[in-house]
Amino acid sequence: MRTYSHFLITAAISRVVPSLKDIPKRAIYIGSIAPDIPLLLLTSGSMIYYPYILGWEFREMSNHIFNTLFFTDPFWIISHNFLQAPFILLFAIATLYKIHGKHTVLNNWWFWFFNACLLHATIDILTHNDDGPLVFFPLDWQVRFSSPVSYWDRDHFGAVFTQFENYLDEVLILYLLIPVTIRRIKRKMSVDREISE
């Protein structure tokens, strides 16, 4: 899924689940997008380096980034998969649980950060056909779940999924913004009433 969709899904879940109301929100918001940041930075840097410094054409650059570096370069693989690796994330969550205990771990910023990363990784595993996160990383650097659905690849329902994702994003934005807007309107009406009295 697209990065902003991960953010919207996580924000909506944190609002709808009553037990998540008092958790560190910044941790889950950052955790919802953090797994995509390394690839975004690497791709952005490459889009400057290859065409402007090496003089590569766009097609050559894209092919190198997404067919060579993404799948074979150790630095790219580690960077992109570290916060999307279920083993690493589950280990981090279990370690924090062990250190802090059942009751205090729920207040731990990192606990919620890693949980949000795990949600992101789970969604990505299910919405990538052949380019999703490495399922057993760092133990295995090749195995990816071959989902029948891809959020971008037209050969694997990418067009349909993109339409679904766009509708989902619109619904989530409304869900997140309508209560805020209503509160602001009520506050303004209350202030206006006080001024007129």
N, C-alpha and C positions, 0 to 999 in steps of 0.2 A: 504494500500500500504506500501511498504517498505520505511523506513525513507529517504534513499538517493533519492528515486523517488520523494518524496515530495519536497526535496531540488531542484532537477533538474527542476521539473514543475514550481516551484515558480521563480527560476532564469530565466527560458525561458520566462515566462509571463512578468517579469519585463523588459526584453529586448525588447519584441515584441510590448508591449503597449506603444506608444509614451508618454502618460501622466505620465507614471511611471518612466521615465528616470532619473528624478531629486530627487527621493525619497531616504530616508536613506536605502541603500542596506543592510547594516548589520542587520537592524531591520527585514527585510523580510527574510533574510537568516536564522537568528536565530529563528524567528517565524515559519519558515517552518519545523524545526526539534524539536523545544521545546516541543510540545505535546507528543512526544515519549520518551523524556529523563527520566521522572519519572519511567516509566515501565522498561526501559532499566536498570536503576540503581537498582530498586527493584529486578528485575530478576537476575542481575549479583550478587548482594549481596546474594540472596537466593541460587544461584548455588554454592556459596562458603560455606554458612552456613549449609545448609541441608546435603550435602554429606560429607563435611570434618569435621564438628563439631558434627552433629547428626548421621552421618554414614548412611544416607538414600541412597537407590538405585536411579538411574537416573529416572526410570519410576515413582516411588513413589514421588520423588521430583517434577517432571514435572506435575503430576496429582494434587499435592497440590498447586503448584503455579498457574496453568492455569485453574483449575476447582474449587478450593476452595478460595484461597486468592484473585484472580482476581475478582471473582463475589461476595464474601461475606465479606471480611475484609475491614472495614471502611477506614483505613489508605491507603490501596491500591486503593480503589475506589476513594477517594478524590484526591490522588496524580495523578492517571492516567487520571482522567476525568476533572480536573480543567481547563486545557488549551485546552480541547476538547469539552467543554460544550457550545453549541450555545447560551444559555441564558447569561452565564457569559461573553462570548466574545462580543456578541451584546451589552450588558449593558456597558462593558468597552469602546467599540467603540463609542456608543451614548454619554456616559459621556464625553469622550475626545472631541467629536464634540461640545457638549454643552459648555464646558469650553473654548475651544480654538477658536470656530467659524469656519465658512465654509472655510475661506482662510488660516488661520494659522495652522489648524489641519493637513493639508497636509504635513507640515514640521515636525510634531511631531513623534518622534521615536516610542513611545508606540502605537500610532494609527496604524502604519504600522506593528508593531510586532503582535498586536491582529488581524489585517486583515489576516496576513499570517497564524496565528494559526487557524483562522476561515476557510480559504481555506483548510488547512490540515484536520480539523475536518469534513468538508463537504465531502471531498474525502473519509475519513475513514468511515463515516456513509454509504456511497454508496458502499464500497468495503469490508464490513464485514457482514457475514450472521447473526451470533448470538452473536458476541463478540465485536461489535463496541462500539463507545462512547455512553454514556447515553444521550439520546436526550434531556431530560428535567431536567438534573442535574443542580442545587442542589435541585430542587423542587421534583423530583422523582428519586429514586436510583435504579430503575429496568428496565425502558422502554428503549429498544434498537431497532433501525430500523432493520427490518429483510430483508436485501438486498438479492435479488436472486443470487447475485454474491459475492464470497469471494475471496480475493486475495491469499489465501493459502489453503482453504478447497476444496479438490478434489470433494466432493459431491455437491459443488456449483460453478463449473467451475473454480476451483483453478488452475488446470494445464493450461487451456487455458488462464486464466487471467495472470498467471505468464509469459507465453510466450509473451503475448501482452505487459506486463509491461517491460520485458527485451528489446523488440524491441523499445518501446517508450523511454526507458533510453538511448539506443544507438543513436537514432535520436536526442534526446535532447543534449547529450554530443557532438555530431558532430555540432549541431546548435550553441552551446555555445563556442566550441573550434575553429572552423574553422575561424571565424573572427579574433580571437586573434592570431592565427597562421599566417594568412595572414598579419596582421599588423606587426608582428615580422619579417617576411620574408622581407617585404617592407622596414622596418627600417634597417635591416641588409644590404640589397642591397644598400640603400641610403648611409649608412656609408662606405661600401666597395667602392662605386663610389667616395665618397669624398676623401678617402685614396688614390685611384689610380690617382686622378687628381693632 
